[in-house]
Amino acid sequence: MPSRPLYNETHQHRDGAPTAYESLLGDALERAFAMGIHDLEGLVAYLNASGPTGPNGQAWTPALYQQEMARLGA
């Protein structure tokens, strides 16, 4: 038995499995973070160079990235 009570983090209870797009985006962000890219401009540049493209095939911009992260985190 665990020494502290069990609980769920918000990200642990999803309605379903991640979509292919969400998985690709997550993988790309993990690679960027592993390369030491942590700033917004750097992440946007990395995504535009490596993919995936933004929603509806759009190029990433800082505003679009922030909007999409807010949507996915809702």
C-alpha positions as CSV (number, residue, x, y, z in Angstrom):
1,M,0.0,0.0,0.0
2,P,1.4,3.4,-1.0
3,S,2.5,5.7,1.8
4,R,0.5,8.6,0.5
5,P,-3.0,8.8,-1.0
6,L,-3.4,8.1,-4.7
7,Y,-4.6,10.8,-6.9
8,N,-4.9,11.7,-10.6
9,E,-3.1,14.6,-12.2
10,T,-5.4,16.6,-14.6
11,H,-3.5,15.3,-17.6
12,Q,-4.1,11.7,-16.6
13,H,-7.8,11.6,-17.2
14,R,-8.5,12.0,-20.8
15,D,-11.6,11.2,-22.8
16,G,-9.7,8.9,-25.1
17,A,-6.3,8.1,-26.5
18,P,-4.3,10.9,-28.1
19,T,-4.9,11.4,-31.8
20,A,-2.2,10.8,-34.3
21,Y,-1.7,14.6,-34.6
22,E,-1.4,14.9,-30.8
23,S,1.2,12.1,-30.6
24,L,3.2,13.6,-33.5
25,L,3.1,17.0,-31.9
26,G,4.1,15.7,-28.5
27,D,7.0,13.7,-29.9
28,A,8.3,16.7,-31.8
29,L,8.1,18.9,-28.7
30,E,9.9,16.2,-26.6
31,R,12.7,16.2,-29.3
32,A,12.9,20.0,-29.2
33,F,13.1,20.0,-25.4
34,A,15.8,17.3,-25.5
35,M,17.8,19.6,-27.8
36,G,17.6,22.4,-25.2
37,I,14.9,24.4,-27.1
38,H,12.6,25.9,-24.5
39,D,11.7,29.3,-25.7
40,L,8.6,30.0,-27.7
41,E,10.3,31.3,-30.8
42,G,12.7,28.3,-30.8
43,L,9.8,25.9,-30.5
44,V,7.9,27.5,-33.3
45,A,11.0,27.5,-35.5
46,Y,11.6,23.8,-34.7
47,L,8.1,22.8,-35.5
48,N,8.1,24.6,-38.8
49,A,11.3,22.9,-39.7
50,S,10.5,19.4,-38.5
51,G,6.7,19.2,-38.4
52,P,4.0,18.5,-37.8
53,T,2.3,21.4,-39.3
54,G,-0.2,23.4,-37.2
55,P,-3.9,22.9,-37.4
56,N,-5.3,22.8,-40.9
57,G,-1.8,22.6,-42.3
58,Q,-0.8,26.1,-41.2
59,A,2.7,27.2,-40.5
60,W,3.3,27.7,-36.8
61,T,3.4,31.2,-35.3
62,P,3.9,32.1,-31.6
63,A,0.2,33.0,-31.4
64,L,-1.0,29.8,-33.1
65,Y,1.3,27.7,-30.9
66,Q,-0.2,29.3,-27.7
67,Q,-3.7,28.9,-29.0
68,E,-3.2,25.3,-29.9
69,M,-1.6,24.5,-26.5
70,A,-4.5,26.1,-24.8
71,R,-7.0,24.1,-26.9
72,L,-5.2,20.8,-26.3
73,G,-4.8,21.5,-22.6
74,A,-8.5,22.3,-22.1
